[in-house]
């Protein structure tokens, strides 16, 4: 088995790569010389992204709520390239709402994608990283993992869970496996467009007045990946300078 590289030219898997932060991460890392395997449900968007980037981004249809799908995503990349150096668990949804709106189907969706999807990624990649003697997990959490506001109870709960799971993974992992949590503040993305509750949607519209570009988060991921093997960037919070 080929040992993971320590600088450029890594095999990087990114989930939720069809838009927003995931797309920005895929584009930036591909531009820095990494081979990016981009996964998402919207394969048409991934194929357009790959066409624009050349042959350095590989589009793969992926549903992170399907454990077998995630196992295939990681396993196929390992088979093609001989290794997997980085898994960016980025896929997430954010249909904010008050608890008394009782949008239980949206709560379930957040749990499925934001928590179970993360666990599926860990379950698929951890044995690979262990067998090859190294690897790097990156989790996209949220500022919501650190603070709760009205309408964010369930979303913040899932992102706190993502933070806690990733921190537990860091503590349990061999030192050869690095683990990073990136918690973005308000970022320009499609996530806000999925909010169905009118009050939450209006609040998010105001909240996004000073949103930063997704590439700000991508740069943070790039920084964590670029550190030498004996340096583990455990957590980064990235938010607009005006956000409190």
C-alpha positions in Angstrom: 0.0 0.0 0.0 1.3 3.4 -0.9 1.9 5.6 2.1 -0.1 8.9 2.3 1.7 11.9 0.9 2.5 14.8 3.3 2.3 17.8 1.0 0.6 18.3 -2.3 -0.8 15.5 -4.5 -3.1 14.0 -1.9 -6.1 11.9 -2.8 -8.9 14.0 -1.2 -12.6 12.9 -1.0 -15.2 15.7 -0.5 -18.8 15.0 0.3 -21.5 17.6 -0.5 -19.3 19.0 -3.2 -22.0 20.1 -5.7 -22.4 23.6 -4.2 -21.3 26.1 -1.5 -18.5 25.2 0.8 -18.1 21.7 -0.6 -17.7 23.0 -4.1 -15.2 25.7 -3.0 -13.1 23.1 -1.1 -13.0 20.8 -4.2 -12.0 23.6 -6.5 -9.4 25.1 -4.2 -7.8 21.7 -3.4 -7.8 20.6 -7.0 -6.1 23.9 -7.9 -3.4 23.3 -5.4 -2.5 20.0 -7.0 -4.6 17.5 -5.1 -6.7 14.8 -6.8 -10.2 15.4 -5.7 -13.0 12.9 -5.7 -16.2 15.0 -5.4 -19.3 13.3 -4.1 -22.9 14.6 -4.0 -26.4 13.6 -5.1 -26.5 16.2 -7.9 -24.2 14.4 -10.3 -25.0 16.9 -13.1 -23.4 19.7 -11.1 -20.4 17.6 -10.2 -19.9 16.8 -13.9 -19.9 20.5 -14.8 -17.5 21.2 -12.1 -15.2 18.4 -13.2 -15.4 19.7 -16.8 -14.3 23.2 -15.7 -11.4 21.8 -13.6 -10.0 19.4 -16.1 -9.1 15.9 -15.0 -8.3 16.7 -11.4 -11.8 16.4 -10.1 -13.6 13.1 -10.3 -17.4 13.4 -10.0 -19.2 10.6 -8.1 -22.9 10.4 -7.3 -23.2 10.0 -3.5 -25.9 9.9 -0.9 -24.3 10.1 2.5 -27.4 8.8 4.3 -26.8 5.5 2.5 -24.0 3.6 4.3 -23.3 1.3 1.4 -23.1 4.3 -0.9 -20.5 5.9 1.3 -18.5 2.7 1.6 -18.5 2.4 -2.2 -17.4 6.0 -2.5 -14.4 5.5 -0.3 -13.6 2.0 -1.4 -13.7 2.8 -5.1 -11.4 5.8 -4.6 -8.9 3.6 -2.8 -9.0 1.0 -5.5 -8.4 3.5 -8.2 -5.6 5.4 -6.5 -4.1 2.9 -4.1 -4.8 5.1 -1.1 -7.1 7.8 0.4 -5.3 10.6 2.1 -8.2 12.9 3.2 -11.9 12.7 3.8 -13.8 16.0 4.0 -17.1 15.2 5.6 -18.9 18.3 4.4 -22.4 17.2 3.4 -25.0 19.0 5.4 -28.5 20.5 5.4 -29.9 23.5 7.4 -33.7 23.9 7.3 -34.0 26.1 10.3 -37.3 26.3 12.2 -38.8 26.9 15.6 -39.4 23.7 17.6 -43.1 24.6 17.9 -43.4 24.5 14.1 -43.1 20.7 14.5 -41.4 20.2 11.2 -40.3 16.7 12.3 -39.5 15.5 8.8 -37.0 18.3 8.5 -35.5 17.4 11.9 -35.1 13.8 10.7 -33.4 15.0 7.5 -30.9 17.0 9.5 -30.1 14.0 11.7 -29.8 11.7 8.7 -27.4 14.0 6.7 -25.5 16.0 9.4 -25.0 13.2 11.9 -25.5 9.8 10.3 -23.8 10.9 7.1 -20.8 12.0 9.1 -20.7 8.6 10.9 -21.0 6.8 7.6 -17.9 8.6 6.4 -15.9 7.8 9.5 -16.9 4.1 9.3 -15.9 3.9 5.7 -12.6 5.7 5.9 -11.2 4.9 9.4 -10.3 1.3 8.5 -8.6 2.6 5.3 -6.5 5.2 7.2 -5.6 2.6 9.9 -4.5 0.0 7.3 -2.3 2.5 5.3 -0.8 4.1 8.4 -2.3 7.6 8.1 -5.0 9.9 6.8 -6.8 13.1 7.6 -10.5 13.6 8.6 -12.0 17.0 8.1 -15.5 17.7 9.4 -17.5 20.8 8.4 -19.4 21.7 11.5 -20.8 25.2 12.1 -20.7 28.1 14.4 -24.1 26.6 15.4 -22.0 23.9 17.2 -20.9 26.6 19.6 -24.1 28.8 20.0 -27.8 28.3 19.8 -30.3 30.9 18.5 -34.1 30.8 18.1 -34.8 28.4 15.1 -31.5 26.7 15.3 -32.1 24.2 18.1 -32.1 21.0 16.0 -29.5 22.3 13.5 -27.2 23.4 16.3 -27.8 20.0 18.0 -26.7 18.1 14.9 -23.6 20.3 14.5 -22.7 20.0 18.2 -23.0 16.3 17.6 -20.7 16.6 14.6 -18.2 18.5 16.7 -18.4 16.0 19.6 -18.1 13.0 17.3 -15.1 14.5 15.5 -13.4 15.4 18.8 -13.9 11.9 20.1 -12.5 10.6 16.8 -9.4 12.7 17.3 -8.9 11.5 20.9 -9.3 7.8 19.9 -7.3 7.9 16.7 -3.6 6.9 16.3 -1.4 10.0 16.0 -0.8 9.1 12.3 -4.5 10.0 11.7 -5.1 13.7 11.9 -8.6 15.2 12.6 -9.8 18.7 12.0 -13.1 20.4 12.7 -13.9 23.5 10.7 -16.8 25.6 12.0 -18.0 28.3 9.5 -20.0 31.3 10.5 -22.5 32.8 8.0 -21.4 31.9 4.5 -23.0 32.5 1.1 -24.5 29.2 0.1 -27.7 27.5 -0.9 -28.4 26.1 2.6 -30.4 29.2 3.5 -32.7 28.7 0.5 -33.9 25.4 2.0 -35.6 27.0 5.0 -39.3 26.6 4.7 -40.5 28.4 7.8 -41.2 32.0 6.8 -39.9 33.5 10.1 -36.7 31.5 10.1 -36.2 32.4 6.4 -36.6 36.1 7.1 -34.2 36.0 10.1 -31.6 34.2 8.0 -32.0 36.8 5.2 -31.0 39.5 7.8 -28.3 37.3 9.3 -26.6 36.8 5.9 -26.1 40.6 5.4 -22.3 40.1 6.0 -21.9 36.6 4.7 -18.4 35.6 3.6 -17.6 33.5 0.5 -17.3 29.7 0.7 -13.7 30.0 -0.4 -12.8 31.4 3.1 -13.7 28.0 4.5 -11.9 26.3 1.7 -8.7 28.2 2.6 -9.0 27.0 6.2 -9.2 23.4 5.0 -6.2 24.0 2.8 -4.2 25.3 5.7 -5.0 22.3 7.9 -4.0 19.9 5.1 -0.8 21.7 4.4 0.7 21.3 7.8 3.5 18.7 8.3 2.5 15.2 9.5 3.4 15.9 13.1 1.0 18.9 13.3 -2.7 18.4 13.8 -4.9 21.5 13.4 -7.8 20.4 15.6 -10.3 23.2 15.2 -10.8 26.3 13.1 -13.7 28.8 13.5 -14.1 30.9 10.3 -16.7 33.7 10.4 -17.3 37.2 9.0 -15.4 39.9 10.9 -18.8 41.6 11.6 -20.4 38.4 13.0 -20.6 38.2 16.8 
